[in-house]
Amino acid sequence: MHREALAGNPNPSRHLQALHFLGALARINKLRARKSPPSRRATALGGRRITRAAYAAMAVAAGPRRAWSRAILLGLRRNSIAKPFLIKKRILKPHRELRDVGSRAEELRRLLPGARRMEFGSLLDETLNYIHHLTAQVGIMQKIADSLCK
Amino acid sequence: MSSRRLRSRQSSSTRITEDQIIELVSKLQALLPESRIRGNDRVSASKVLQDTCNYIKSLHREVDDLSERLSQMLATTEMSSAQAAIIRNLLTQ
């Protein structure tokens, strides 16, 4: 069932992520082109749309096997901007200087979509996968930005 | 009823063993940007989790910043002409 086994490609999920994001970007760009001239507000809105597209691309590439990707896709389907990571000025609980693994795990559960009630071992596993796709997404966006610069 | 602490109550149906947790923690440690400096020195699980949280937060910020940048660039650049270059760039890893 692994995508990697199906394609001869060493990294099909990453390509899927890149192409999905690029397609979304093209759609967003098309929407923007209809409403010209671009206002400052439109640019800010475009930024949020692009952020949403970024997480959608990650979730699609990860597939429905992951709690975090399901949480993202569900949140997008409800047409709501997923709160945990799109509201920048979020006030977290006061940070206690505990070395306790438990409290660190709690913070991780707040950061990871769909991880609220997750058992510790699964939490670590999900985190690894999430970071994998997140770093891939940053790389994709960086490459696109570089290409657009030239 | 799930226990959230590292030393979870060992029931006969525990899916993930403590050894597997140790392995996952070390895999996380290897991913962190700090590991380039620390090398393979063992770090406490609590520190790994703390660094992981910080890393995820910084990655979220990067995605936000890049989204802003892309939004501004798309407003000024014609994307269709750059598409071939973008795709070529993306698909050659």
gemmi code that builds the backbone of each chain (N, CA, C; Angstrom):
import gemmi

chains = {
    "A": [
        ("MET", (0.830, -1.193, 0.000), (0.000, 0.000, 0.000), (0.871, 1.251, 0.000)),
        ("HIS", (2.142, 1.065, 0.236), (3.049, 2.200, 0.228), (3.179, 2.773, -1.167)),
        ("ARG", (3.087, 4.107, -1.235), (3.255, 4.731, -2.540), (4.648, 4.468, -3.092)),
        ("GLU", (5.601, 4.437, -2.195), (6.985, 4.255, -2.619), (7.160, 2.940, -3.369)),
        ("ALA", (6.361, 1.963, -3.018), (6.506, 0.673, -3.669), (5.917, 0.688, -5.078)),
        ("LEU", (4.992, 1.597, -5.300), (4.293, 1.590, -6.573), (5.096, 2.269, -7.681)),
        ("ALA", (5.641, 3.407, -7.395), (6.376, 4.120, -8.441), (7.843, 3.706, -8.430)),
        ("GLY", (8.500, 3.897, -9.571), (9.926, 3.608, -9.615), (10.696, 4.748, -8.980)),
        ("ASN", (9.970, 5.804, -8.728), (10.497, 7.044, -8.190), (10.934, 6.871, -6.737)),
        ("PRO", (12.106, 7.367, -6.375), (12.551, 7.224, -4.990), (11.738, 8.058, -4.006)),
        ("ASN", (11.102, 9.125, -4.496), (10.413, 9.976, -3.528), (9.078, 10.485, -4.072)),
        ("PRO", (8.177, 9.579, -4.392), (6.917, 9.993, -5.024), (6.058, 10.874, -4.128)),
        ("SER", (6.093, 10.626, -2.818), (5.231, 11.424, -1.955), (5.688, 12.872, -1.945)),
        ("ARG", (6.995, 13.073, -2.072), (7.484, 14.443, -2.078), (7.084, 15.140, -3.383)),
        ("HIS", (7.124, 14.408, -4.486), (6.711, 14.993, -5.752), (5.228, 15.303, -5.733)),
        ("LEU", (4.468, 14.391, -5.131), (3.033, 14.621, -5.018), (2.785, 15.900, -4.231)),
        ("GLN", (3.508, 16.059, -3.165), (3.362, 17.239, -2.330), (3.697, 18.498, -3.127)),
        ("ALA", (4.799, 18.450, -3.869), (5.234, 19.615, -4.637), (4.210, 19.974, -5.705)),
        ("LEU", (3.751, 18.972, -6.450), (2.834, 19.248, -7.552), (1.466, 19.684, -7.046)),
        ("HIS", (1.018, 19.088, -5.960), (-0.261, 19.504, -5.393), (-0.208, 20.964, -4.976)),
        ("PHE", (0.895, 21.322, -4.334), (1.052, 22.703, -3.885), (1.115, 23.664, -5.069)),
        ("LEU", (1.859, 23.257, -6.078), (2.000, 24.105, -7.259), (0.654, 24.323, -7.940)),
        ("GLY", (-0.144, 23.264, -8.023), (-1.478, 23.390, -8.599), (-2.341, 24.360, -7.807)),
        ("ALA", (-2.273, 24.252, -6.497), (-3.053, 25.152, -5.650), (-2.594, 26.588, -5.844)),
        ("LEU", (-1.295, 26.754, -5.956), (-0.717, 28.086, -6.162), (-1.222, 28.690, -7.463)),
        ("ALA", (-1.269, 27.862, -8.512), (-1.756, 28.342, -9.803), (-3.212, 28.774, -9.700)),
        ("ARG", (-4.004, 28.006, -8.943), (-5.421, 28.348, -8.778), (-5.585, 29.660, -8.025)),
        ("ILE", (-4.789, 29.805, -6.965), (-4.851, 31.028, -6.171), (-4.452, 32.220, -7.030)),
        ("ASN", (-3.443, 32.004, -7.853), (-2.962, 33.063, -8.712), (-4.033, 33.475, -9.723)),
        ("LYS", (-4.761, 32.482, -10.224), (-5.831, 32.751, -11.186), (-6.928, 33.585, -10.538)),
        ("LEU", (-7.276, 33.221, -9.285), (-8.307, 33.959, -8.558), (-7.893, 35.404, -8.379)),
        ("ARG", (-6.622, 35.567, -8.057), (-6.114, 36.910, -7.797), (-6.154, 37.749, -9.074)),
        ("ALA", (-5.840, 37.113, -10.197), (-5.757, 37.841, -11.467), (-7.107, 38.448, -11.839)),
        ("ARG", (-8.196, 37.798, -11.378), (-9.518, 38.327, -11.722), (-9.797, 39.637, -11.013)),
        ("LYS", (-9.262, 39.741, -9.798), (-9.533, 40.953, -9.027), (-8.324, 41.874, -9.076)),
        ("SER", (-8.211, 42.629, -10.120), (-7.085, 43.553, -10.192), (-7.596, 44.973, -10.053)),
        ("PRO", (-6.886, 45.927, -9.504), (-5.498, 45.787, -9.071), (-5.391, 45.129, -7.704)),
        ("PRO", (-4.275, 44.493, -7.416), (-4.136, 43.800, -6.138), (-3.988, 44.779, -4.980)),
        ("SER", (-4.883, 44.684, -4.012), (-4.789, 45.558, -2.853), (-3.904, 44.907, -1.798)),
        ("ARG", (-3.584, 45.700, -0.785), (-2.751, 45.147, 0.285), (-3.497, 44.047, 1.025)),
        ("ARG", (-4.796, 44.261, 1.149), (-5.608, 43.264, 1.836), (-5.640, 41.960, 1.046)),
        ("ALA", (-5.672, 42.109, -0.266), (-5.695, 40.915, -1.109), (-4.409, 40.120, -0.961)),
        ("THR", (-3.302, 40.847, -0.801), (-2.029, 40.143, -0.642), (-1.997, 39.376, 0.668)),
        ("ALA", (-2.532, 40.007, 1.727), (-2.542, 39.331, 3.023), (-3.430, 38.093, 2.959)),
        ("LEU", (-4.570, 38.248, 2.303), (-5.473, 37.110, 2.150), (-4.815, 36.016, 1.326)),
        ("GLY", (-4.089, 36.443, 0.283), (-3.372, 35.470, -0.539), (-2.361, 34.699, 0.273)),
        ("GLY", (-1.706, 35.406, 1.199), (-0.726, 34.744, 2.061), (-1.364, 33.637, 2.871)),
        ("ARG", (-2.557, 33.918, 3.418), (-3.243, 32.900, 4.226), (-3.723, 31.748, 3.361)),
        ("ARG", (-4.163, 32.081, 2.150), (-4.596, 31.005, 1.237), (-3.419, 30.104, 0.895)),
        ("ILE", (-2.266, 30.718, 0.700), (-1.085, 29.939, 0.359), (-0.682, 29.057, 1.537)),
        ("THR", (-0.781, 29.602, 2.734), (-0.476, 28.800, 3.926), (-1.394, 27.594, 3.985)),
        ("ARG", (-2.672, 27.831, 3.745), (-3.624, 26.716, 3.762), (-3.265, 25.686, 2.700)),
        ("ALA", (-2.878, 26.180, 1.521), (-2.499, 25.273, 0.441), (-1.271, 24.458, 0.828)),
        ("ALA", (-0.362, 25.092, 1.561), (0.852, 24.398, 1.993), (0.489, 23.201, 2.871)),
        ("TYR", (-0.362, 23.438, 3.885), (-0.717, 22.339, 4.791), (-1.577, 21.303, 4.090)),
        ("ALA", (-2.395, 21.745, 3.137), (-3.191, 20.785, 2.371), (-2.286, 19.869, 1.565)),
        ("ALA", (-1.262, 20.446, 0.948), (-0.327, 19.646, 0.153), (0.371, 18.613, 1.028)),
        ("MET", (0.769, 19.039, 2.212), (1.414, 18.115, 3.148), (0.468, 16.967, 3.487)),
        ("ALA", (-0.787, 17.326, 3.786), (-1.750, 16.320, 4.218), (-2.069, 15.333, 3.095)),
        ("VAL", (-2.177, 15.846, 1.876), (-2.469, 14.970, 0.747), (-1.306, 14.000, 0.530)),
        ("ALA", (-0.092, 14.520, 0.641), (1.086, 13.675, 0.431), (1.202, 12.615, 1.524)),
        ("ALA", (0.839, 12.981, 2.730), (0.949, 12.024, 3.839), (-0.136, 10.967, 3.762)),
        ("GLY", (-1.279, 11.337, 3.184), (-2.362, 10.376, 3.062), (-3.202, 10.303, 4.322)),
        ("PRO", (-4.289, 9.517, 4.276), (-5.217, 9.481, 5.407), (-4.768, 8.591, 6.567)),
        ("ARG", (-3.589, 7.974, 6.439), (-3.162, 7.076, 7.510), (-2.713, 7.819, 8.765)),
        ("ARG", (-2.451, 9.082, 8.631), (-1.912, 9.848, 9.750), (-2.997, 10.685, 10.400)),
        ("ALA", (-2.983, 10.761, 11.720), (-3.976, 11.565, 12.426), (-3.814, 13.032, 12.079)),
        ("TRP", (-2.575, 13.497, 11.940), (-2.383, 14.915, 11.668), (-2.893, 15.289, 10.286)),
        ("SER", (-2.677, 14.406, 9.298), (-3.144, 14.734, 7.946), (-4.673, 14.669, 7.877)),
        ("ARG", (-5.257, 13.722, 8.578), (-6.720, 13.653, 8.610), (-7.294, 14.911, 9.237)),
        ("ALA", (-6.662, 15.341, 10.329), (-7.153, 16.531, 11.028), (-7.100, 17.744, 10.107)),
        ("ILE", (-6.050, 17.867, 9.335), (-5.923, 18.998, 8.423), (-6.979, 18.924, 7.333)),
        ("LEU", (-7.110, 17.753, 6.720), (-8.070, 17.622, 5.614), (-9.491, 17.846, 6.089)),
        ("LEU", (-9.784, 17.374, 7.292), (-11.100, 17.588, 7.868), (-11.342, 19.063, 8.123)),
        ("GLY", (-10.349, 19.721, 8.668), (-10.470, 21.139, 8.960), (-10.649, 21.957, 7.688)),
        ("LEU", (-9.985, 21.551, 6.635), (-10.104, 22.276, 5.369), (-11.464, 22.035, 4.744)),
        ("ARG", (-11.951, 20.799, 4.920), (-13.249, 20.493, 4.334), (-14.333, 21.318, 4.999)),
        ("ARG", (-14.137, 21.586, 6.310), (-15.128, 22.413, 7.001), (-14.953, 23.872, 6.641)),
        ("ASN", (-13.973, 24.123, 5.757), (-13.723, 25.476, 5.280), (-13.360, 26.448, 6.395)),
        ("SER", (-12.749, 25.891, 7.433), (-12.292, 26.777, 8.488), (-10.769, 26.771, 8.478)),
        ("ILE", (-10.203, 27.892, 8.801), (-8.749, 27.944, 8.876), (-8.348, 27.241, 10.165)),
        ("ALA", (-7.581, 26.170, 10.032), (-7.232, 25.367, 11.196), (-6.508, 26.220, 12.222)),
        ("LYS", (-7.068, 26.304, 13.411), (-6.568, 27.277, 14.361), (-5.182, 27.038, 14.932)),
        ("PRO", (-4.826, 25.847, 15.282), (-3.557, 25.687, 15.988), (-2.368, 26.332, 15.306)),
        ("PHE", (-2.337, 26.329, 13.984), (-1.114, 26.847, 13.418), (-1.311, 28.019, 12.468)),
        ("LEU", (-2.541, 28.528, 12.352), (-2.691, 29.677, 11.467), (-2.975, 30.969, 12.217)),
        ("ILE", (-3.250, 30.861, 13.490), (-3.368, 32.084, 14.278), (-2.036, 32.322, 14.955)),
        ("LYS", (-1.356, 33.384, 14.532), (0.014, 33.571, 14.999), (0.056, 33.982, 16.469)),
        ("LYS", (-0.819, 34.942, 16.845), (-0.696, 35.487, 18.197), (-1.482, 34.653, 19.194)),
        ("ARG", (-1.197, 33.382, 19.206), (-1.945, 32.525, 20.111), (-1.309, 32.554, 21.482)),
        ("ILE", (-2.114, 32.725, 22.501), (-1.565, 32.791, 23.847), (-1.588, 31.400, 24.457)),
        ("LEU", (-0.428, 30.863, 24.656), (-0.333, 29.537, 25.260), (-0.347, 29.680, 26.774)),
        ("LYS", (-0.498, 28.567, 27.435), (-0.438, 28.594, 28.896), (0.950, 29.056, 29.318)),
        ("PRO", (1.059, 29.663, 30.490), (2.383, 30.118, 30.932), (3.372, 28.959, 30.964)),
        ("HIS", (4.533, 29.215, 30.451), (5.523, 28.172, 30.272), (6.235, 27.852, 31.574)),
        ("ARG", (5.954, 26.689, 32.114), (6.628, 26.304, 33.351), (7.956, 25.625, 33.041)),
        ("GLU", (8.902, 25.836, 33.916), (10.245, 25.327, 33.649), (10.384, 23.876, 34.062)),
        ("LEU", (9.416, 23.086, 33.752), (9.492, 21.695, 34.180), (10.312, 20.874, 33.217)),
        ("ARG", (11.067, 19.952, 33.760), (11.777, 19.021, 32.896), (10.887, 17.845, 32.551)),
        ("ASP", (9.716, 17.880, 33.058), (8.850, 16.723, 32.944), (8.523, 16.398, 31.488)),
        ("VAL", (8.744, 15.163, 31.122), (8.416, 14.725, 29.776), (6.936, 14.928, 29.491)),
        ("GLY", (6.134, 14.708, 30.544), (4.691, 14.838, 30.377), (4.266, 16.204, 29.879)),
        ("SER", (4.827, 17.255, 30.468), (4.395, 18.595, 30.060), (4.926, 18.929, 28.670)),
        ("ARG", (6.112, 18.407, 28.332), (6.628, 18.607, 26.968), (5.717, 17.915, 25.967)),
        ("ALA", (5.296, 16.727, 26.341), (4.414, 15.978, 25.446), (3.106, 16.740, 25.254)),
        ("GLU", (2.640, 17.400, 26.308), (1.417, 18.187, 26.196), (1.574, 19.313, 25.194)),
        ("GLU", (2.717, 19.975, 25.263), (2.951, 21.057, 24.317), (2.992, 20.519, 22.888)),
        ("LEU", (3.621, 19.370, 22.737), (3.688, 18.746, 21.416), (2.292, 18.393, 20.915)),
        ("ARG", (1.459, 17.944, 21.813), (0.083, 17.608, 21.422), (-0.667, 18.838, 20.966)),
        ("ARG", (-0.359, 19.987, 21.531), (-1.021, 21.217, 21.085), (-0.526, 21.642, 19.710)),
        ("LEU", (0.730, 21.357, 19.423), (1.313, 21.788, 18.147), (0.907, 20.911, 16.979)),
        ("LEU", (0.720, 19.650, 17.261), (0.462, 18.696, 16.195), (-1.027, 18.573, 15.950)),
        ("PRO", (-1.469, 18.766, 14.712), (-2.894, 18.617, 14.438), (-3.371, 17.207, 14.761)),
        ("GLY", (-4.535, 17.120, 15.364), (-5.152, 15.819, 15.593), (-4.518, 14.972, 16.678)),
        ("ALA", (-3.689, 15.596, 17.525), (-2.933, 14.789, 18.489), (-3.392, 14.958, 19.933)),
        ("ARG", (-4.535, 15.597, 20.145), (-4.952, 15.971, 21.503), (-4.919, 14.816, 22.487)),
        ("ARG", (-5.469, 13.685, 22.061), (-5.606, 12.591, 23.039), (-4.701, 11.424, 22.691)),
        ("MET", (-3.631, 11.731, 22.019), (-2.807, 10.650, 21.511), (-1.883, 10.073, 22.558)),
        ("GLU", (-1.746, 8.804, 22.497), (-0.848, 8.101, 23.399), (0.593, 8.426, 23.014)),
        ("PHE", (1.489, 8.387, 23.996), (2.818, 8.946, 23.835), (3.613, 8.368, 22.661)),
        ("GLY", (3.642, 7.065, 22.544), (4.421, 6.441, 21.480), (3.928, 6.841, 20.098)),
        ("SER", (2.601, 6.837, 19.928), (2.031, 7.258, 18.646), (2.337, 8.724, 18.390)),
        ("LEU", (2.333, 9.518, 19.458), (2.626, 10.943, 19.331), (4.015, 11.150, 18.717)),
        ("LEU", (4.990, 10.399, 19.204), (6.347, 10.524, 18.675), (6.401, 10.118, 17.213)),
        ("ASP", (5.717, 9.026, 16.901), (5.700, 8.525, 15.537), (5.069, 9.550, 14.594)),
        ("GLU", (3.934, 10.093, 15.012), (3.250, 11.115, 14.211), (4.127, 12.354, 14.032)),
        ("THR", (4.820, 12.718, 15.101), (5.674, 13.905, 15.055), (6.773, 13.737, 14.014)),
        ("LEU", (7.385, 12.569, 13.989), (8.434, 12.303, 13.006), (7.908, 12.508, 11.588)),
        ("ASN", (6.744, 11.948, 11.340), (6.150, 12.044, 10.010), (5.765, 13.483, 9.683)),
        ("TYR", (5.215, 14.168, 10.664), (4.794, 15.564, 10.469), (5.995, 16.444, 10.122)),
        ("ILE", (7.068, 16.284, 10.870), (8.278, 17.078, 10.613), (8.841, 16.764, 9.230)),
        ("HIS", (8.786, 15.490, 8.867), (9.253, 15.088, 7.535), (8.532, 15.874, 6.441)),
        ("HIS", (7.210, 15.922, 6.548), (6.437, 16.621, 5.523), (6.554, 18.136, 5.649)),
        ("LEU", (6.685, 18.616, 6.854), (6.805, 20.053, 7.091), (8.121, 20.579, 6.499)),
        ("THR", (9.213, 19.887, 6.742), (10.491, 20.321, 6.182), (10.461, 20.203, 4.659)),
        ("ALA", (9.794, 19.172, 4.156), (9.656, 19.045, 2.705), (8.915, 20.250, 2.139)),
        ("GLN", (7.864, 20.662, 2.822), (7.060, 21.793, 2.352), (7.872, 23.074, 2.341)),
        ("VAL", (8.651, 23.291, 3.382), (9.508, 24.471, 3.427), (10.481, 24.449, 2.237)),
        ("GLY", (11.044, 23.290, 1.955), (11.950, 23.157, 0.824), (11.272, 23.471, -0.499)),
        ("ILE", (10.050, 22.954, -0.650), (9.280, 23.192, -1.875), (9.024, 24.687, -2.060)),
        ("MET", (8.564, 25.334, -1.004), (8.224, 26.752, -1.103), (9.476, 27.588, -1.369)),
        ("GLN", (10.560, 27.176, -0.756), (11.823, 27.888, -0.965), (12.249, 27.804, -2.428)),
        ("LYS", (12.147, 26.596, -2.988), (12.535, 26.407, -4.387), (11.657, 27.228, -5.325)),
        ("ILE", (10.374, 27.279, -5.030), (9.470, 28.058, -5.878), (9.825, 29.535, -5.781)),
        ("ALA", (10.073, 29.997, -4.568), (10.444, 31.400, -4.386), (11.725, 31.719, -5.141)),
        ("ASP", (12.688, 30.805, -5.075), (13.931, 31.019, -5.809), (13.684, 31.072, -7.313)),
        ("SER", (12.826, 30.138, -7.792), (12.541, 30.135, -9.224), (11.868, 31.419, -9.665)),
        ("LEU", (10.985, 31.954, -8.829), (10.260, 33.161, -9.206), (11.135, 34.403, -9.144)),
        ("CYS", (12.241, 34.268, -8.402), (13.135, 35.402, -8.265), (13.925, 35.668, -9.528)),
        ("LYS", (14.238, 34.580, -10.238), (15.125, 34.746, -11.400), (14.413, 35.405, -12.560)),
    ],
    "B": [
        ("MET", (-8.888, 5.381, 27.879), (-8.081, 5.813, 29.016), (-6.612, 5.631, 28.665)),
        ("SER", (-5.983, 6.677, 28.184), (-4.585, 6.497, 27.767), (-3.673, 7.220, 28.728)),
        ("SER", (-2.644, 6.570, 29.123), (-1.658, 7.210, 29.988), (-0.741, 8.075, 29.141)),
        ("ARG", (-0.398, 9.251, 29.680), (0.390, 10.122, 28.841), (1.848, 10.157, 29.228)),
        ("ARG", (2.201, 9.486, 30.291), (3.585, 9.629, 30.730), (4.474, 8.574, 30.105)),
        ("LEU", (5.752, 8.837, 30.115), (6.716, 7.952, 29.469), (6.651, 6.574, 30.104)),
        ("ARG", (6.621, 6.522, 31.438), (6.527, 5.213, 32.062), (5.059, 4.830, 32.161)),
        ("SER", (4.511, 4.467, 31.041), (3.087, 4.119, 31.053), (2.893, 2.778, 31.732)),
        ("ARG", (1.709, 2.609, 32.216), (1.417, 1.330, 32.878), (1.521, 0.223, 31.849)),
        ("GLN", (2.342, -0.717, 32.137), (2.575, -1.787, 31.175), (1.425, -2.779, 31.228)),
        ("SER", (0.536, -2.647, 30.282), (-0.529, -3.640, 30.201), (-0.142, -4.674, 29.161)),
        ("SER", (-0.819, -5.753, 29.143), (-0.442, -6.793, 28.195), (-0.729, -6.359, 26.766)),
        ("SER", (-1.574, -5.323, 26.619), (-1.918, -4.906, 25.260), (-1.212, -3.602, 24.870)),
        ("THR", (-0.081, -3.285, 25.501), (0.652, -2.084, 25.130), (1.176, -2.224, 23.717)),
        ("ARG", (0.793, -1.278, 22.886), (1.198, -1.441, 21.499), (2.632, -1.014, 21.261)),
        ("ILE", (3.009, 0.047, 21.908), (4.365, 0.536, 21.680), (5.198, 0.317, 22.933)),
        ("THR", (6.320, -0.388, 22.790), (7.145, -0.719, 23.944), (8.043, 0.452, 24.302)),
        ("GLU", (8.622, 0.344, 25.486), (9.507, 1.404, 25.938), (10.739, 1.490, 25.037)),
        ("ASP", (11.205, 0.349, 24.561), (12.341, 0.346, 23.625), (12.013, 1.099, 22.348)),
        ("GLN", (10.811, 0.881, 21.857), (10.403, 1.582, 20.645), (10.323, 3.079, 20.901)),
        ("ILE", (9.889, 3.442, 22.093), (9.820, 4.862, 22.430), (11.218, 5.456, 22.456)),
        ("ILE", (12.161, 4.719, 23.039), (13.539, 5.200, 23.068), (14.059, 5.391, 21.651)),
        ("GLU", (13.721, 4.443, 20.790), (14.169, 4.545, 19.397), (13.540, 5.755, 18.709)),
        ("LEU", (12.259, 5.978, 18.952), (11.576, 7.123, 18.341), (12.186, 8.433, 18.826)),
        ("VAL", (12.502, 8.485, 20.109), (13.097, 9.700, 20.651), (14.452, 9.963, 19.991)),
        ("SER", (15.222, 8.904, 19.769), (16.536, 9.140, 19.154), (16.386, 9.512, 17.678)),
        ("LYS", (15.345, 8.998, 17.029), (15.092, 9.416, 15.637), (14.731, 10.890, 15.579)),
        ("LEU", (13.922, 11.327, 16.543), (13.570, 12.745, 16.620), (14.806, 13.591, 16.854)),
        ("GLN", (15.645, 13.101, 17.753), (16.862, 13.845, 18.055), (17.704, 14.036, 16.799)),
        ("ALA", (17.757, 12.988, 15.966), (18.559, 13.062, 14.742), (18.009, 14.094, 13.764)),
        ("LEU", (16.710, 14.330, 13.815), (16.090, 15.293, 12.896), (16.369, 16.726, 13.276)),
        ("LEU", (16.594, 16.964, 14.554), (16.671, 18.326, 15.039), (17.886, 19.057, 14.497)),
        ("PRO", (17.754, 20.344, 14.245), (18.911, 21.110, 13.781), (20.047, 21.103, 14.809)),
        ("GLU", (19.707, 20.987, 16.092), (20.739, 20.959, 17.136), (21.655, 19.761, 17.027)),
        ("SER", (21.155, 18.711, 16.368), (21.940, 17.484, 16.346), (23.206, 17.637, 15.511)),
        ("ARG", (23.189, 18.650, 14.635), (24.404, 18.884, 13.852), (25.535, 19.360, 14.749)),
        ("ILE", (25.156, 20.010, 15.827), (26.167, 20.509, 16.755), (26.486, 19.453, 17.803)),
        ("ARG", (25.401, 18.841, 18.323), (25.577, 17.885, 19.412), (26.179, 16.580, 18.951)),
        ("GLY", (25.897, 16.223, 17.725), (26.312, 14.907, 17.260), (25.393, 13.861, 17.830)),
        ("ASN", (25.959, 12.715, 18.193), (25.135, 11.618, 18.652), (25.064, 11.515, 20.158)),
        ("ASP", (25.522, 12.522, 20.865), (25.442, 12.468, 22.324), (23.992, 12.314, 22.749)),
        ("ARG", (23.787, 11.424, 23.706), (22.424, 11.201, 24.150), (21.927, 12.410, 24.942)),
        ("VAL", (20.748, 12.822, 24.580), (20.121, 13.958, 25.255), (18.863, 13.444, 25.938)),
        ("SER", (18.463, 14.087, 27.013), (17.286, 13.606, 27.730), (16.050, 13.704, 26.848)),
        ("ALA", (15.114, 12.806, 27.078), (13.872, 12.802, 26.292), (13.162, 14.135, 26.427)),
        ("SER", (13.201, 14.677, 27.628), (12.530, 15.945, 27.861), (13.134, 17.050, 26.996)),
        ("LYS", (14.458, 17.045, 26.890), (15.121, 18.058, 26.065), (14.795, 17.853, 24.586)),
        ("VAL", (14.787, 16.602, 24.165), (14.456, 16.308, 22.770), (13.050, 16.823, 22.451)),
        ("LEU", (12.118, 16.567, 23.359), (10.750, 17.035, 23.131), (10.689, 18.551, 23.105)),
        ("GLN", (11.416, 19.180, 24.018), (11.432, 20.634, 24.048), (11.981, 21.194, 22.734)),
        ("ASP", (13.104, 20.637, 22.294), (13.695, 21.088, 21.037), (12.787, 20.796, 19.855)),
        ("THR", (12.102, 19.665, 19.924), (11.165, 19.318, 18.851), (10.049, 20.351, 18.766)),
        ("CYS", (9.496, 20.735, 19.918), (8.435, 21.740, 19.926), (8.945, 23.042, 19.326)),
        ("ASN", (10.132, 23.454, 19.731), (10.692, 24.699, 19.193), (10.928, 24.595, 17.691)),
        ("TYR", (11.388, 23.423, 17.269), (11.649, 23.217, 15.847), (10.364, 23.314, 15.038)),
        ("ILE", (9.319, 22.652, 15.531), (8.031, 22.701, 14.821), (7.522, 24.135, 14.756)),
        ("LYS", (7.642, 24.861, 15.856), (7.182, 26.249, 15.847), (7.964, 27.078, 14.834)),
        ("SER", (9.265, 26.860, 14.760), (10.050, 27.640, 13.807), (9.698, 27.235, 12.375)),
        ("LEU", (9.395, 25.988, 12.149), (8.980, 25.553, 10.813), (7.634, 26.172, 10.443)),
        ("HIS", (6.719, 26.238, 11.399), (5.433, 26.898, 11.144), (5.649, 28.350, 10.741)),
        ("ARG", (6.565, 29.002, 11.451), (6.846, 30.410, 11.127), (7.431, 30.530, 9.730)),
        ("GLU", (8.319, 29.577, 9.390), (8.910, 29.611, 8.046), (7.838, 29.468, 6.982)),
        ("VAL", (6.888, 28.565, 7.196), (5.811, 28.384, 6.219), (5.013, 29.685, 6.096)),
        ("ASP", (4.734, 30.323, 7.236), (4.012, 31.597, 7.184), (4.798, 32.645, 6.394)),
        ("ASP", (6.067, 32.773, 6.702), (6.893, 33.771, 6.017), (6.980, 33.508, 4.525)),
        ("LEU", (7.214, 32.240, 4.176), (7.304, 31.884, 2.756), (5.976, 32.130, 2.054)),
        ("SER", (4.861, 31.878, 2.745), (3.553, 32.147, 2.153), (3.403, 33.635, 1.853)),
        ("GLU", (3.828, 34.458, 2.800), (3.788, 35.904, 2.588), (4.602, 36.291, 1.363)),
        ("ARG", (5.827, 35.783, 1.325), (6.718, 36.101, 0.217), (6.122, 35.668, -1.110)),
        ("LEU", (5.640, 34.427, -1.165), (5.061, 33.916, -2.403), (3.852, 34.745, -2.800)),
        ("SER", (3.062, 35.158, -1.822), (1.889, 35.963, -2.128), (2.294, 37.274, -2.785)),
        ("GLN", (3.316, 37.896, -2.248), (3.774, 39.153, -2.837), (4.403, 38.942, -4.204)),
        ("MET", (5.171, 37.852, -4.325), (5.825, 37.590, -5.610), (4.795, 37.297, -6.689)),
        ("LEU", (3.774, 36.544, -6.342), (2.766, 36.202, -7.337), (2.002, 37.438, -7.783)),
        ("ALA", (1.911, 38.421, -6.891), (1.196, 39.637, -7.262), (1.937, 40.406, -8.334)),
        ("THR", (3.249, 40.229, -8.349), (4.026, 41.023, -9.294), (4.575, 40.209, -10.462)),
        ("THR", (4.723, 38.901, -10.268), (5.313, 38.098, -11.339), (4.240, 37.335, -12.089)),
        ("GLU", (4.466, 37.138, -13.330), (3.582, 36.294, -14.116), (4.031, 34.847, -13.941)),
        ("MET", (3.180, 34.043, -13.331), (3.625, 32.703, -12.952), (3.700, 31.739, -14.126)),
        ("SER", (2.842, 31.915, -15.094), (2.778, 30.917, -16.169), (4.087, 30.816, -16.931)),
        ("SER", (4.775, 31.955, -17.052), (6.042, 31.891, -17.791), (7.104, 31.160, -16.992)),
        ("ALA", (6.976, 31.199, -15.660), (8.007, 30.574, -14.823), (7.683, 29.122, -14.494)),
        ("GLN", (6.472, 28.688, -14.892), (6.033, 27.366, -14.455), (6.955, 26.237, -14.866)),
        ("ALA", (7.426, 26.280, -16.103), (8.300, 25.195, -16.564), (9.553, 25.128, -15.699)),
        ("ALA", (10.111, 26.309, -15.432), (11.326, 26.353, -14.618), (11.055, 25.847, -13.208)),
        ("ILE", (9.887, 26.230, -12.659), (9.534, 25.809, -11.307), (9.417, 24.301, -11.232)),
        ("ILE", (8.704, 23.739, -12.197), (8.478, 22.293, -12.168), (9.791, 21.543, -12.325)),
        ("ARG", (10.607, 22.029, -13.225), (11.904, 21.384, -13.414), (12.708, 21.432, -12.125)),
        ("ASN", (12.664, 22.565, -11.496), (13.385, 22.771, -10.249), (12.898, 21.833, -9.156)),
        ("LEU", (11.581, 21.696, -9.073), (10.993, 20.885, -8.015), (11.246, 19.400, -8.213)),
        ("LEU", (11.234, 18.960, -9.462), (11.291, 17.522, -9.682), (12.705, 16.979, -9.753)),
        ("THR", (13.682, 17.850, -9.751), (15.046, 17.347, -9.663), (15.503, 17.535, -8.238)),
        ("GLN", (15.519, 16.448, -7.499), (15.908, 16.535, -6.083), (17.408, 16.323, -5.966)),
    ],
}
model = gemmi.Model(1)
for chain_id, residues in chains.items():
    chain = gemmi.Chain(chain_id)
    for i, (resn, *xyz) in enumerate(residues, 1):
        res = gemmi.Residue()
        res.name, res.seqid = resn, gemmi.SeqId(i, " ")
        for name, pos in zip(("N", "CA", "C"), xyz):
            atom = gemmi.Atom()
            atom.name, atom.element = name, gemmi.Element(name[0])
            atom.pos, atom.b_iso = gemmi.Position(*pos), 0.0
            res.add_atom(atom)
        chain.add_residue(res)
    model.add_chain(chain)
structure = gemmi.Structure()
structure.add_model(model)
structure.setup_entities()
